Amino acid sequence: MVDPSLNSSTVEVDAVAADPPRRPRRRPARADVLAIGAYALLGVLVCLNYWGDVQNRVSSHLPTDHSWFEWLFAHGAYSVRHLENPLFTARQNAPDGVNMMANTSLLGVTLPLAPLTMLLGPQVMYALYLGAALSATAATAYWTLSRHLVRSRGAAFVGGAFLGFAPGIVHHANGQPNFVSNFLLPLIVARVLRLGEPGRWRRNGVALGLLVAYQIFINEEMLLLTALACLVVVVAYAVQRPRETRARAGSFLAAISVGGGVALLLTAYPIWFQFNGPQSYRGLQGGVFHNWGEDLMAFVTFARDTVAGDEAVEKTIGLTEQNTWFGWPLVLVGLVALALLVRRSVPARIVGVLVVLFTIASIGPVVRFDGVETSVAGPWAYVPDDLPLVEMMMPTRLSLVVVAAVGVLLALAWDALARAGRPGNAAVPAPRSGGHDDDPTDAGTADTAVTGRRRVLRLVGYAAIAAALLPLFPRPLPAQRMDPPPHFITDGGWRPYVPAGRTLVPVPIPSNVHGLPTLRWSALTGQEFPIPGGYFIGPNELGEGVFGAPNRPTSTLIYATMDKNELPAITPENRRQAVEDLRFWRASVVVLGAGPREAVLRDLMTALLGPAQRVDDVWLWDVRDRV
């Protein structure tokens, strides 16, 4: 996400010197290819641990989220293969289903990649896409920076690498690829900042509308953050350049109206479906996200998944998400760079505004310092929990705009250093020797001395930026092995037991806490059978969003038995409720595979439903004659 990438046609004050206007120039394709190749290698490195056993490995930090997104890739393939409405699915949470627009469905990715998912499977597709999304975000950030903000390809490379692989981004790569799929955001920002170009308002508006519409099907939350950042950028620029703003206001407003119309035309029905379709909801129960603010110490702490990271520190202050975690060297270098650039550069001043505003906004309702809640109220203490749109926001994620601003600042700083070494770009005029202004020898000596000092300062600047970034180099994401699904599931042994219109009930029933392996049964078989429960957000009886399906008596009994690892006393009422629940789920067969609670769960289901059959490598209860 590149928030303050200002177009060269709208920025008159450069970062370090008043250079002449840009001349048309050939693009050095080799530099671009090398940059993209380096980003691709970084993407492979981050996902390296998955490839050791890609079929059976998931994120160690967020295994349930990882499995959910594997399921989403399977959903995209299923929707394309069966020509079903991708905005809704009945393959999870049977019989009620799941509103996919009201969840992080990643439809803009899973639908076009459906053929590859059918060919390779959701596990391989997940790992491939995760690395590609990180690399693609860095690449589009590099393109935007190099074409619209900085001249130095090195500066664009550094900024792009940070925007694609910053600690706060890599953190979300642990099972949340929707938050690393930011490759459209730099293009959206660049297009917003070109809306004022005279004579191009139709083309710019249409391009922006298409980009925004597509981003809605990738991650609406990141789009909202980008929109907020763009609003701040535009207002900050208008305050600093009122004359230019007035001259371009007409084209800007016309273009943004066209863009809004195009985006609305393309997304009106999906957005209506999100808020009014089946299984839609209004806000999250209790506004649970509002307390998730960023700890002030997080800004100067090294992130867990970097070479300098320490998981022990995470246990102290990493109670929510690691969206900043810049480490103290980068914070120090960033503050120095901002202080040096802010007087000469409009982009740097805008970056400063973004950093201040979104750092404050990310704090949450209470200021936290080093894992301790202070008595100081944060800005979110004054925000109602039920405010539309805001009710779903998590304060700490506002700091992702700060991540973007820091990435742009790094590019500006590197570019300033590169320009300082060019002839005619001295930041400080070369001094003359006293009384000998006309002596070319003295002037040449002075120029040489200044050039030498400037070269040393450049090297010091480059070294400082490198020293701040090297500790943040990402490590391969930690992965853990999952037992493969039973042969009964993968080989299709279930088919004779599950007729059309009926469900397979896995034990344990998938939820946001239990049943991770059984959720994968659905994903890894291409969602060929519907299942009850699942991992999603849906409505409760009041229409508020809750995680997972409302528990029924039998699912509650299963989860309690798993937690205690002890068989409870089973009553006739429990058996009656079990049959009623199976009838509600439209069950045809109940299946229990191998697992750490296999023995106690087999005893429980036997007590509820009678003796089990051993079929292949699972325990099976055929309940078609009961429900």
C-alpha positions in Angstrom: 0.0 0.0 0.0 1.6 3.3 -1.1 -0.4 6.1 0.2 1.5 9.3 -0.5 2.9 8.5 -3.9 2.5 11.9 -5.5 2.5 12.4 -9.2 5.4 14.4 -10.6 2.9 16.7 -12.4 1.3 17.8 -9.1 4.4 18.1 -6.9 6.5 21.2 -7.5 8.9 20.9 -4.5 11.2 17.9 -4.6 12.7 16.1 -1.6 16.2 17.5 -1.7 16.7 20.1 -4.5 14.9 22.1 -7.2 15.8 19.8 -10.1 14.8 20.8 -13.6 11.6 19.2 -14.9 11.8 15.6 -15.9 12.8 14.8 -19.4 11.2 11.9 -21.3 13.5 9.0 -20.8 13.8 5.3 -21.6 12.8 3.0 -18.8 15.8 0.8 -17.8 14.1 -2.6 -18.2 17.0 -4.4 -16.6 16.6 -2.6 -13.3 12.9 -3.3 -13.3 13.4 -7.0 -14.0 16.1 -7.3 -11.3 13.8 -5.6 -8.8 10.9 -7.9 -9.5 13.1 -11.0 -9.5 14.4 -10.0 -6.1 10.9 -9.6 -4.8 10.0 -13.0 -6.2 12.9 -14.6 -4.3 11.8 -12.9 -1.1 8.3 -14.3 -1.6 9.7 -17.8 -2.0 11.8 -17.3 1.1 8.9 -16.2 3.3 6.8 -19.3 2.3 9.8 -21.7 2.3 8.7 -23.8 5.3 5.4 -24.7 3.6 7.1 -26.3 0.6 8.7 -29.1 2.6 5.4 -30.8 2.8 2.9 -28.5 1.2 0.0 -30.9 1.3 0.1 -31.2 5.1 1.5 -28.0 6.5 -0.3 -25.0 7.8 0.7 -21.8 9.7 1.9 -22.4 13.2 0.6 -19.0 14.3 -2.9 -19.1 12.7 -3.6 -22.6 11.6 -7.4 -22.1 11.5 -7.1 -19.0 9.3 -4.8 -20.8 7.0 -7.3 -23.6 6.7 -10.1 -21.1 6.1 -8.2 -19.6 3.1 -7.5 -23.0 1.7 -11.3 -23.6 1.9 -11.8 -20.3 0.1 -9.6 -21.4 -2.8 -11.7 -24.5 -2.9 -14.9 -22.4 -2.8 -13.7 -20.4 -5.8 -13.0 -23.6 -7.8 -16.4 -25.1 -6.7 -18.3 -22.0 -7.8 -16.7 -21.9 -11.2 -17.0 -25.7 -11.8 -20.7 -25.8 -10.8 -21.5 -22.3 -12.1 -23.0 -21.3 -8.7 -23.3 -17.9 -7.1 -19.9 -17.3 -5.5 -21.5 -14.7 -3.1 -23.1 -17.4 -1.1 -22.3 -21.0 -0.2 -24.2 -23.9 1.4 -21.1 -26.1 1.6 -20.3 -24.8 5.1 -22.7 -24.1 8.0 -25.3 -26.4 6.5 -28.2 -25.9 6.1 -28.1 -22.1 6.7 -25.0 -21.5 4.6 -22.5 -18.6 4.6 -22.7 -15.1 3.1 -19.3 -14.9 1.4 -19.5 -11.2 0.7 -19.9 -10.6 4.5 -16.7 -12.6 5.1 -13.1 -12.3 3.9 -13.9 -14.3 0.8 -11.0 -13.1 -1.5 -13.3 -13.7 -4.5 -11.2 -11.4 -6.7 -8.4 -13.9 -6.4 -10.0 -17.3 -5.9 -12.4 -17.1 -8.9 -9.8 -16.2 -11.6 -7.4 -18.7 -10.1 -10.0 -21.5 -10.0 -8.5 -23.4 -12.9 -5.2 -23.6 -11.1 -6.9 -24.6 -7.9 -8.6 -27.5 -9.7 -5.3 -28.5 -11.2 -3.0 -28.1 -8.2 -5.3 -28.3 -5.2 -6.0 -25.6 -2.5 -2.9 -26.4 -0.4 -0.5 -25.8 -3.3 -2.5 -22.8 -4.6 -2.5 -21.2 -1.1 1.3 -21.4 -0.8 1.9 -20.2 -4.4 -0.5 -17.3 -4.0 0.8 -16.2 -0.7 4.4 -15.7 -1.9 3.1 -14.2 -5.2 0.9 -11.7 -3.4 3.8 -10.4 -1.3 6.0 -10.1 -4.3 3.3 -8.5 -6.5 2.6 -5.8 -3.8 6.3 -4.9 -3.7 6.4 -4.8 -7.5 3.5 -2.5 -8.0 4.8 -0.3 -5.2 8.2 -0.2 -6.9 6.5 0.7 -10.2 4.4 3.5 -8.6 7.4 5.0 -6.8 9.7 4.8 -9.8 7.2 6.3 -12.2 5.6 9.0 -10.0 7.7 10.0 -7.1 11.5 9.2 -7.2 14.1 9.0 -10.0 16.4 6.6 -8.3 15.6 3.0 -9.1 17.4 2.1 -5.9 15.1 4.3 -3.9 12.1 2.7 -5.6 13.4 -0.7 -4.9 13.9 0.0 -1.2 10.5 1.5 -0.8 8.8 -1.3 -2.7 10.6 -4.0 -0.7 9.4 -2.4 2.5 5.9 -1.9 1.3 5.7 -5.6 0.2 7.6 -7.2 3.1 7.3 -4.9 6.1 7.0 -6.6 9.4 3.4 -5.6 9.7 2.6 -7.2 6.3 4.6 -10.4 6.8 2.8 -10.8 10.2 -0.5 -11.2 8.3 1.1 -13.7 5.9 0.6 -16.1 8.8 -2.7 -17.3 7.6 -4.3 -14.1 6.3 -3.3 -13.6 2.7 -6.1 -11.0 2.2 -3.9 -8.6 4.2 -0.9 -9.1 2.0 -2.9 -8.9 -1.3 -2.2 -5.1 -1.6 -0.9 -5.1 -5.2 -3.8 -2.9 -6.4 -3.5 -0.3 -3.7 -0.4 1.5 -5.1 -2.1 1.7 -8.5 -5.3 3.1 -6.8 -3.3 5.8 -5.0 -1.4 6.8 -8.1 -4.6 7.0 -10.0 -6.2 9.2 -7.3 -3.3 11.6 -7.4 -3.7 11.9 -11.2 -7.4 12.7 -11.1 -6.7 16.4 -11.4 -4.9 16.1 -14.8 -6.7 18.4 -17.2 -8.4 16.7 -20.2 -8.1 13.2 -18.8 -10.9 13.1 -16.2 -12.9 10.4 -18.1 -10.0 8.0 -18.5 -8.6 8.6 -15.0 -12.1 8.2 -13.5 -12.9 5.0 -15.3 -9.5 3.5 -14.4 -10.0 4.4 -10.8 -13.5 2.9 -10.7 -12.3 -0.4 -12.2 -9.4 -0.7 -9.7 -11.7 0.1 -6.7 -14.3 -2.3 -7.9 -11.8 -5.1 -8.1 -10.2 -4.3 -4.7 -13.7 -4.7 -3.1 -13.5 -8.4 -4.0 -10.0 -8.7 -2.5 -10.1 -6.8 0.8 -12.6 -4.0 1.7 -10.8 -3.1 4.9 -7.6 -2.3 3.2 -9.5 -0.3 0.6 -11.1 1.7 3.4 -7.7 2.4 4.9 -6.4 3.5 1.6 -9.3 5.8 1.0 -8.8 7.4 4.4 -5.1 7.8 3.6 -5.8 9.3 0.2 -8.3 11.8 1.8 -5.5 13.0 4.2 -3.0 13.2 1.3 -5.4 15.3 -0.9 -6.3 17.6 2.0 -2.7 18.0 3.1 -1.6 18.9 -0.5 -4.5 21.3 -0.9 -3.5 23.2 2.2 0.1 23.5 1.0 -0.7 24.2 -2.7 -4.1 26.0 -2.7 -3.6 27.7 -6.1 -2.7 24.5 -7.9 -5.6 22.7 -6.1 -8.1 25.3 -7.3 -6.9 25.0 -10.8 -7.3 21.2 -10.8 -10.4 20.9 -8.7 -12.9 20.7 -11.6 -11.1 17.9 -13.3 -10.6 16.1 -9.9 -14.2 16.2 -9.0 -15.4 15.2 -12.4 -13.0 12.2 -12.5 -13.8 11.1 -9.0 -17.5 11.2 -9.8 -16.9 9.0 -12.9 -14.8 6.6 -10.8 -17.5 6.4 -8.1 -20.2 5.8 -10.7 -18.2 3.0 -12.4 -17.3 1.3 -9.0 -20.9 1.5 -7.9 -22.3 0.1 -11.1 -20.0 -2.9 -10.9 -20.4 -3.6 -7.2 -23.9 -2.4 -6.3 -25.5 -5.9 -6.2 -22.6 -7.6 -4.3 -22.5 -4.8 -1.7 -26.3 -5.0 -1.3 -25.9 -8.8 -0.9 -23.3 -8.3 1.7 -25.6 -6.2 3.9 -29.0 -7.6 3.0 -28.5 -11.1 1.5 -29.0 -14.4 3.4 -26.8 -14.8 6.5 -25.9 -11.1 6.5 -25.4 -9.3 9.8 -25.1 -5.8 11.3 -21.8 -5.2 13.2 -20.0 -7.6 15.5 -21.5 -8.6 18.8 -20.1 -6.3 21.5 -17.8 -4.4 19.1 -15.1 -6.8 20.0 -12.5 -5.3 17.7 -12.5 -1.8 19.3 -10.2 -2.8 22.1 -7.4 -3.9 19.7 -5.1 -0.9 19.8 -1.4 -0.7 19.0 1.0 -0.8 22.0 3.3 2.2 21.9 6.3 -0.1 22.5 5.4 -2.1 19.4 6.7 0.7 17.2 10.3 0.3 18.4 10.2 -3.5 18.9 11.5 -6.0 16.4 8.8 -8.3 14.9 8.6 -12.0 15.6 9.1 -13.1 12.0 12.2 -11.0 11.3 15.8 -12.0 11.8 16.0 -9.7 14.9 12.6 -10.8 16.3 12.1 -12.4 19.7 9.0 -14.4 20.5 9.4 -13.8 24.2 8.8 -10.1 23.6 5.7 -11.0 21.6 4.2 -12.6 24.7 4.5 -9.3 26.5 3.1 -6.8 24.0 1.9 -8.8 21.0 -1.6 -9.4 22.4 -3.3 -8.5 19.1 -1.4 -8.1 15.9 2.1 -7.0 14.9 1.1 -4.3 12.5 4.1 -1.9 13.1 7.0 -3.5 15.0 9.5 -1.4 13.1 12.4 -1.7 15.6 14.1 1.2 17.2 16.8 1.7 14.4 14.2 2.3 11.7 12.2 4.6 14.0 15.4 6.6 14.6 16.4 6.8 11.0 12.8 7.6 9.9 12.7 10.6 12.3 16.0 11.9 11.2 15.0 11.5 7.5 11.7 13.3 8.1 13.4 16.2 9.9 15.9 16.7 7.1 13.4 16.4 4.2 10.3 18.1 5.6 11.4 21.7 4.9 12.1 21.0 1.2 9.6 18.4 0.2 5.8 18.4 -0.1 5.7 14.6 -0.2 7.8 14.4 3.0 5.4 16.8 4.8 2.4 14.7 3.7 4.2 11.6 5.0 4.7 13.3 8.3 1.0 14.1 8.5 0.1 10.5 7.8 2.4 9.2 10.4 1.2 11.4 13.1 -2.5 11.1 12.4 -2.6 7.3 11.9 -0.2 6.6 14.7 -2.6 8.4 17.1 -5.7 6.7 15.5 -4.2 3.2 15.9 -3.8 3.5 19.7 -7.3 2.3 20.5 -9.6 3.2 23.4 -6.8 3.0 26.0 -3.1 3.8 25.7 -1.0 0.7 26.2 2.7 0.8 27.0 4.8 -2.4 27.1 1.8 -4.6 27.5 0.3 -2.6 30.3 -2.9 -0.6 30.0 -2.4 2.9 31.3 -5.1 5.2 32.7 -4.8 7.5 29.6 -7.8 7.3 27.3 -7.1 6.7 23.6 -9.0 8.3 20.7 -11.3 5.3 20.3 -12.6 5.8 23.8 -14.7 8.6 22.2 -15.9 6.5 19.2 -19.3 4.8 19.5 -19.1 1.0 19.1 -22.1 1.0 16.7 -21.0 3.7 14.3 -21.6 2.3 10.7 -18.4 1.0 9.0 -16.3 2.0 12.0 -18.0 -0.7 14.1 -16.1 -3.3 12.1 -12.7 -1.6 12.3 -9.8 -2.7 14.4 -7.7 0.4 15.6 -4.4 -1.4 15.4 -4.8 -1.9 11.6 -4.9 1.8 11.1 -1.2 1.7 11.7 -0.8 -0.2 8.3 -1.1 3.3 6.8 1.9 4.3 8.9 3.7 1.3 7.4 3.0 2.6 3.9 4.1 6.1 4.9 7.4 4.8 6.3 8.0 2.9 3.0 7.5 6.1 1.0 9.7 8.0 3.4 12.5 5.4 2.9 12.2 5.9 -0.9 12.3 9.7 -0.5 15.3 9.5 1.7 17.2 7.2 -0.6 16.4 9.3 -3.6 17.6 12.4 -1.7 20.9 10.7 -1.1 21.1 9.7 -4.7 20.4 13.2 -6.0 22.9 14.8 -3.6 25.7 13.0 -5.5 24.7 14.3 -9.0 26.4 17.3 -10.5 24.4 20.5 -9.9 22.3 18.9 -7.1 24.4 20.0 -4.1 22.3 20.5 -1.1 24.7 23.2 0.1 26.4 25.6 -2.3 30.1 25.0 -2.6 32.0 27.6 -0.5 34.4 30.1 -2.1 37.9 30.7 -0.9 38.1 34.1 0.8 39.4 36.8 -1.6 40.0 34.5 -4.5 36.6 34.1 -6.1 38.1 34.3 -9.6 40.8 31.7 -9.0 39.7 28.6 -10.9 42.2 26.5 -9.0 40.8 27.5 -5.6 37.3 27.0 -6.8 38.1 23.6 -8.2 39.7 22.6 -4.9 36.7 23.8 -2.9 34.3 21.9 -5.3 36.4 18.8 -4.9 36.3 19.0 -1.1 32.5 19.6 -1.1 32.1 16.6 -3.4 34.2 14.5 -1.2 32.2 15.4 1.9 28.9 14.9 0.0 30.1 11.4 -1.0 30.9 10.5 2.6 27.5 11.8 3.7 25.7 9.7 1.0 27.6 6.6 2.1 26.7 7.3 5.8 23.0 7.8 4.8 22.9 4.6 2.7 24.5 2.7 5.6 22.1 4.1 8.1 19.1 3.0 6.1 20.6 -0.4 5.4 21.4 -0.9 9.1 17.8 0.0 10.0 16.3 -2.4 7.5 18.6 -5.5 7.8 17.2 -6.5 11.2 13.7 -6.5 9.6 14.7 -9.0 6.9 11.9 -11.6 7.0 12.4 -15.2 8.1 10.5 -18.1 6.6 7.1 -18.3 8.2 6.8 -21.0 10.8 4.7 -24.0 9.7 3.3 -27.1 11.5 2.3 -30.4 10.2 -1.3 -31.4 10.0 -2.4 -35.1 9.8 -3.8 -35.8 6.3 -7.6 -36.4 6.0 -8.7 -40.1 6.3 -8.6 -42.2 3.1 -12.3 -42.6 3.5 -12.7 -38.9 2.8 -10.0 -38.4 0.1 -10.7 -41.6 -1.8 -14.4 -41.0 -2.0 -15.5 -43.8 0.4 -18.1 -41.4 1.7 -20.0 -41.2 -1.6 -22.5 -44.1 -1.1 -23.5 -42.6 2.3 -24.1 -39.0 1.3 -26.9 -38.5 -1.3 -27.8 -35.2 -2.8 -29.3 -32.8 -0.4 -27.8 -34.4 2.7 -24.7 -33.6 4.7 -21.7 -35.4 6.1 -21.3 -34.5 9.8 -17.6 -34.6 10.8 -16.6 -35.1 14.5 -15.6 -32.7 15.9 -17.9 -30.3 14.0 -15.8 -27.4 12.6 -15.8 -24.1 14.5 -13.5 -21.2 15.1 -12.0 -23.1 18.1 -12.4 -26.8 17.4 -12.4 -29.0 14.3 -9.6 -27.6 12.3 -8.7 -30.9 10.7 -12.4 -31.6 9.8 -12.7 -28.2 8.1 -9.9 -29.2 5.8 -11.8 -32.4 4.8 -14.2 -30.1 3.0 -11.4 -28.0 1.4 -9.2 -30.9 0.3 -12.1 -32.8 -1.4 -13.2 -29.7 -3.4 -16.3 -29.2 -1.1 -18.0 -32.2 -2.7 -20.1 -32.6 0.4 -21.7 -30.0 2.7 -20.8 -29.9 6.4 -22.5 -28.2 9.4 -20.6 -25.6 11.4 -17.5 -24.0 10.1 -15.1 -21.0 10.4 -16.9 -17.8 9.4 -18.9 -14.8 10.6 -22.7 -15.1 10.6 -25.7 -13.6 12.4 -26.9 -14.6 15.8 -30.6 -14.4 16.8 -30.3 -10.6 17.1 -28.7 -10.2 13.7 -25.3 -9.3 15.1 -22.2 -10.9 13.7 -20.7 -13.8 15.6 -17.8 -16.2 14.9 -19.0 -19.5 13.7 -22.4 -21.2 13.8 -24.6 -20.9 16.9 -23.9 -24.0 19.0 -26.5 -26.7 19.1 -26.8 -29.0 22.1 -24.8 -31.8 20.4 -22.0 -29.6 19.2 -21.7 -28.1 22.6 -21.5 -31.6 24.2 -18.8 -32.6 21.7 -16.7 -29.5 22.5 -17.1 -30.0 26.2 -16.0 -33.6 26.0 -13.0 -32.7 23.9 -11.9 -29.9 26.4 -12.2 -32.2 29.4 -11.1 -35.4 27.6 -13.7 -37.2 29.7 -17.0 -38.9 28.8 -19.9 -37.1 30.6 -23.0 -38.9 31.8 -25.4 -39.3 28.8 -29.1 -39.0 29.4 -32.1 -39.8 27.2 -32.5 -36.1 26.6 -29.0 -35.9 25.2 -29.9 -38.7 22.7 -33.1 -37.0 21.7 -31.3 -33.7 21.2 -28.6 -35.5 19.1 -31.3 -36.9 16.7 -33.0 -33.5 16.5 -29.7 -31.8 15.7 -28.8 -34.4 13.1 -32.3 -33.8 11.6 -31.6 -30.0 11.5 -28.2 -30.6 9.8 -29.9 -32.9 7.3 -27.3 -35.5 8.2 -26.8 -38.8 6.4 -23.7 -40.0 8.1 -21.5 -39.0 11.1 -17.8 -39.6 10.6 -14.9 -39.7 13.2 -11.3 -39.9 12.0 -8.0 -40.4 13.9 -7.0 -37.7 16.3 -5.9 -36.9 19.9 -9.5 -37.2 21.2 -10.5 -40.1 19.0 -11.2 -42.6 21.9 -13.4 -40.3 24.0 -15.2 -38.9 21.0 -16.0 -42.5 19.8 -17.4 -43.3 23.2 -19.5 -40.2 23.2 -21.0 -40.7 19.8 -21.6 -44.4 20.6 -23.4 -43.4 23.7 -25.5 -41.0 21.7 -26.1 -42.9 18.5 -25.3 -46.5 19.2 -22.4 -48.7 17.9 -20.2 -47.4 15.1 -19.1 -49.1 11.9 -15.4 -49.3 11.1 -15.2 -48.3 7.4 -11.7 -48.0 6.0 -9.9 -45.7 8.5 -12.9 -44.0 10.1 -15.6 -44.7 12.6 -19.0 -44.2 11.0 -22.6 -43.8 12.1 -25.1 -44.2 9.3 -28.1 -42.1 10.5 -30.2 -41.9 7.3 -32.9 -44.1 8.7 -33.2 -41.9 11.8 -33.4 -38.4 10.3 
